[in-house]
Amino acid sequence: MIHFSASGPALVSRRPRNGAVLPWFAREWSERAETAVFILHHVSPPDGRRRNRPLHPTAALIRRFEVKGEKILLSAHHVFTTACLLPCAPLVSAITLFVRCLSFSCSSSFLTMVKPTTKRSASGGAASKKEMAPGWSRSKFSQTDLRKLKKLGLLSKDTPVKMPGDEMIPCPDDGWRVLFFDFMLRGLSIPVHEFLRGLLFVYGVQLHQLTPNSILHISCFITLCECFLGIHPHWGLWKRIFLLRRNASKDAIQDVGGAIIAVRPEANYFNFKMAESVQGWRTRWFYAKDEKVGEQEYGLAPFDLTKPVTKLKSWDQSLSAAEVEETEPMVKKLYALQSTAGKELSGLQIITHFLRLRIQPLQSRPTAMWAFSGPKDTSRVSEDLTTAELEKLARRLTKFTRKDEIPSSCRVKPFSAEHPLPAVSY
């Protein structure tokens, strides 16, 4: 609801009492940050004709302003009088208000914005999908991207795929899921690995609410467990190393990539030197048919736009005494892998290892990576990459540049069919 007047607040709907057309406002809501942004584009007279009268000076002050809180009163004396009926030159000045309390008042006349308890769309209905899910935009996923994924084997030739249209928010049909190009490059393929399914369930998040580097962290953890520790991905070890936190900007929590998997500060873990920013990843989404394994009801959980990023206790859950005792040998092994002179395992070696094997760690597989049997292994998604292709992909996922050498092998021999697991493990 907006109040304005030259002499005092007055309730209006679309037109002030003098008959002028209300300014057209571009409006964006950031629901979780309690923030509204209004941009004044122009002011027009009701009959569309120009008025050769000067614009009131106060109007030039209102070009863009941001407000926070449930109710904000902004002084706007004489802004919406008949003196403003020109489609005049752009208003260039800006006023930014940061209101910490629920109500802020000032003297003179007021422009008042009250955020409704339940947001309504422009047509008066329920809040639009765009308002409910900040961060989404029209997909730029192209046929070139699709061909690249299929060339790398990250999408099988038999996997049905749909290209997005002009929709701003994904609207998958029943049985279809929303995937991201940059997630696939970091080890995701369908049907998805059981550990990923369990992780999303325990954290109470959807796939699109993670980030590319979060996906890469999960891929590297599974590779580390299966190839260098000789175990299945271990939940207790995961909790000892990682936590989930909000990915919140100054003003909002994005629905897309709203949660980040981060290494605990006290954990002695590998430095993967992942790329700090994955440009444009949120705009490269597409639809793929869900695939399930065995008696599963589904592979990935159905896409749910109404489920916000909500912090749960499981995001930063402490280990039980039994879990601490059980994971202690694993932690010691991790330390040995990183610190043994001449045989130090690095984060980059772990990344390049699964890229070199051509196995997607986050894909459901009939056997673990420690059983890798060579070029004809059934878990492989494609033939070997050339050295140039491997190095280019590794640099894309990390901060390493052309000046940095990309390792051609691991200093620690990973487990495989040729180097089997020891008779006794954890």
N, C-alpha and C positions, 0 to 999 in steps of 0.2 A: 504494500500500500504506500502511495507517495502523496505527501502533503506539500503544497507550495502556494505562496501568495506574496504580494508586495507589502502588505500590511500585517500579515499574520498567517499562521497555518490554515489551509483550507483543503478539505477532502475532495479529490477529483478521481475520475476513472481514466478517461482517455484525453479529455480536453479541459483546460482551465476555464474559469467562468467567463473570461473575455473572448472565448471562442477560438483561441489559437490551438493549433495542433501540437500535441505533446512532442518534445524531442524524441527521436528514435534512439533507444539505448541498446547497445550490444551487451549482452549479459552472460556472464559465466559464473557458475556456482562451484565452490569447492566445499563440499558438504562437511567433510571431516575437519577441515581447518576453520569452519565457521566464517568463511570469507566470501564476499561478493565483490565483483568488479563490474563497474558500469562505464561505458565509453560513450560520450556524447558525440554523435556524428554531425548532425545539422538540425536547424530549426526552420520550419516552413510555415507560411501563412495558410489558412484553411482553403483559400481559393487558388493556391499555387503561384500567385503573382508576386513579383518582387516589390519590396517597400524601400523607398529611398530615404529611410530614416536611420539615424545612427543607432548602433547597437549599444545597449547600456554597458558601461565599463565593467560592471561586476560580472557580466556574462562571460567575458574574456578569461576570467579566472577558472571557469569550470570547463576543463577539457577531459581530464581523466582523474578519477579518484578511486581509492581502494578503502574499504571499510571492514572492520571486524566487530563481531558482537551481535547480539540479538536486536539492538535498537540503536541507531545512530542518527543524531541531529546535526546537520551541516548548515551553517549560515549561508544563505543564498539570497540576500536582499535584492529585490527588483529584478532578479534574473529572468523570471517567467512573466514579464509584463508585456504589453503591446509593443514596447521598444525592441523586443527580441524576435519580431516576426519576419526577419530577413533570412533567406538562405545565404548568409553572409560568408565571409572568409573563414577558414577553419579556426576554431578556438584552440590556441596553442599552449596555454599554461596548464599546469597540473597541480592538484592538491592531493596529498596522500595523508590519510588519517589512520593511526593505529590506536584503536580504542580497546582498552583493557577491561573495561567494565561493561555491564549490560546496557547502560544508558549514558549518553554524553550529550549535554545540552549547551546551548550558547544563546546569546541575546539576538535581537532583531528577528527577521523572518527566518524561516527554516525550510530546508528540504529534508524530509524524513524518510528513511528507508527502514521498514520493519521486515525482518526475515520471517516468513511463515513457519509455523511448527512443522507442517507437512508441505513439502514443496509441490507446486503445481506446474504443469506444463503450460505453454502459451495458449493451448486450447482449453485450459481449465481442468484437464484430467490429471491423472497421477503423474509424478515426476518422470521425465523422459529417461531413456536408457543412458543418454549422454551425461545427464546430471548424476545418475546413479554410479557411473563407472568412469571417473576421470582418467585420462591418459590414453584412451582409445582414439584412433583416427583411421581414415580410409587406408586400406592396405595397398602397399606398393609392390607386393609380391608379384613377380613377373614370370613369363614363360621361360626366360633365361635362368631365373632362380630355380625353377622346377627342373629344367634340364640338368643343371649343375648337381642338384640333390640326387637325381637318378643316376647320373654319371658316377658320382662318388658312392653309390649304393646305399645312401642314407634313406631313400625311399625305394622300396622294391617295385619292380615293374608291375606287380600284381596289386599294389596298394591303390585303391581308388582315391583320387584327389579332386577337389573342386577349387577353382580359382575364385577369389572374392570378387564381388561386383562393386557397386558404388556405396555399399552400406558403410556407415561410420563405425558401427559396433558389430562384432561378429554375431551371426544368427545361424548357427549350425543346425542342420536337420537332425532328427533322431538318429542316433547311432554314429554321428559324425563328431569330430573333435577339432579344436583350434590348436594348431601347432605353429611354431616360429622357425624361420629359416636359421637363425643364429643358434637356436637350441639344438638343431640337428647337427650343426657343425661341431658341437661340443659334446657329442656322444649320445644323443637321444634318437631312438628309432622305435617304431611300434612293431609288435606289442611291447609294452614297457616292462622293465625289470621289476620284480616283486619288491625289491628294497625301495625303489622310487615310489611305488604305490603305497607302501606302508608309511614312508616318510611324509607324503602329502596328507595321508589320513591322520597321523599323529599330530602334525602341526596344524591341521585344519585349514589348509590353503589349497588353492587350485594351481595347476601347472602355470597358467599365465601370470600368476601373482609372484612367481620367482623371477630371477634375473638370469641373463646368460652366464655370468660368472658363478652364480649359485649352481646352475646345471653342471658347469665344468668341475666345480668342487665335488659334486656327487660322483661324477664320472671318474675323477682321479682317486677318490676314496675307494670305490669298488675295484679299480685297477690295482691300487696299493694292496688291498686286502687279498685279492685273488692271485695276483702275480708275485708278490713279494713277502706277504705274511702267510700265504697258503691257507687262508680261511675264507669263509663266506663273509660278506659285509656284516660287521658286528655292531649292533645297536648301542651297546655299552661303550664301545670304543668311539663310535660316532659322537655320543653325548659328551664324552670326555674331551673331544677336540673342537666340536662345533656348537654353535647356538644359532637361533633364528632371531632376527631383529627387523624392525620396521625400516622401510626405505622411504623416509619422509623428507620432502623438501621443506623449505622455509614456510610454505603456505599450505601444503596439501600432502596427503598420502595417495599415491597413484594406485589405481586398481591394477594396472599392468605393471608388473615388477614392483609391487608394493612391499615385498618381503625379501630380505637378503640373508643368505647363509654366510655366516662369518666365523673365522677361527677365533677361539677363545684367547684372550690376551696371555693367559698363563700356559697355554699349550705349546709344547716344543714341537712344532710341525713344519712341514716343508714350505718354502717360499716359492710359489708358482709364478710370481711376477705376471699375473693375468692382466690383460688390457684394462686400463682404468675405466674407459668409456667405450661402449659398443654403439657406435652411431647408428641411429635409425632402426634399431632392432624392433621397436614396438610397432613399426609400420610394415613389417614383412611377415605377416601372418597369413595362414591359409587353412583350408579344411581338408582333413583326411579321415577316411573311414576307420572307426575304432576296431581294434583287434584284441581279442581276449585269448587267454590260454586255459586249456582244460575246462574246468567247471566254473570258471570265473563268471560273474554276472556281467562284468564289463572289464576292459583293460584300464583305460583312463576314466576317471569319474566324469560324468556328463558336465558339460560347460554350464556354469551357473553364474549369471551376471549379478544376481541379487546377493551373493555371498561376499561381504566386505572382508578386508584384511583386518582380522581381529586377533590381538595378542592372547595366547593361551599360556598356561603354566608350562606346557610341554616345550615351549620355545627355548626355555633356559632351565631345563630340568636337571637337578642334581642327581648324581649317581648314588645308588644304594651301596652299603658296605660290601655286599656280595659282588656287585658290579666293579667296584674299585679293585677288589682282590682278583677278580677274573681278568680284568684288563691290564693289570700291572705288567705281566710278561710281554704283552703286546706293545705297551708303551716303551719298555726297555728295548724291544726289537726295533721299534721306530727310531729310537735314538742311535742304536748301532748302525742302522742303514744310512743315517745322515752323517755319522762321525767317524766311521772306520777309514783310516788313512789309506788313500789310493783307491778306495772302493765306495766313495760317497755317492749316494743316490740323491739326485736333485729333482725338484718339481718339474723342470722341463723334460727330464728323462722319462718321468711317469707319463706326461702328456704325449710325447712323441712315441712312447711304446704302444699305447692303444691305437694311435693313428697308424703306426707301422703295421700292427697286426691286422688292421682293417676290421676290427671288432668294435661295435658300439656298446660301451659298458652299460648304458641305460636301457638296452634292449633285452627282452627275455630271451634266454639261450638254453639249449638242451644241456650244455655242459659249462662248467666254470672256465675262466680264462687260464687256470693252471693246467688244463687238459689240452691246450692248444696244440694241434698236431701238424701244423704247417699250411702250405698254400691251399690244400683242399679241405681244410677244416670247415665244417658246416656252419659255424658261427660267423664266418667272414661275410662281409657285405659287398666286397669288390676285390678286384685284383690289386696287386701291389701298386702303390703310388710311386711315381718317379721321385728321385731325390729332390728335384726342384719343386714338385708339387707338395711333397711332405714339408719341406722347409717353408714354403709360402704359407701353408695352412698353419704350421706351428707359430709362425710370426704373427699371423692374423689373430690368434687366440691369446697372445702374450704381448709384453712390452718389447720383446727382442726385435732388433732391426737387422738389416743386411750386414751390418758390421759385426754382429754377434754370430758365433758358430752354433749351429744346431747339431746336437749329438746324433751320431748314426747308430748308437747302441747304448745300452745301460751299463754302468760300471758294475752293477750287481746283476748277476745272472738271474733272470726271472724264471719262475716255475713254468714248466711246459711238459708236454709228453716226453721230450728228450731230457728234461731235467725235472723229474717227478718230485712230488712232495715227500718229505721224510716220513718214515714209518710212524713216528709219533709227532703230533702237532699240538696246538693249544686245546 
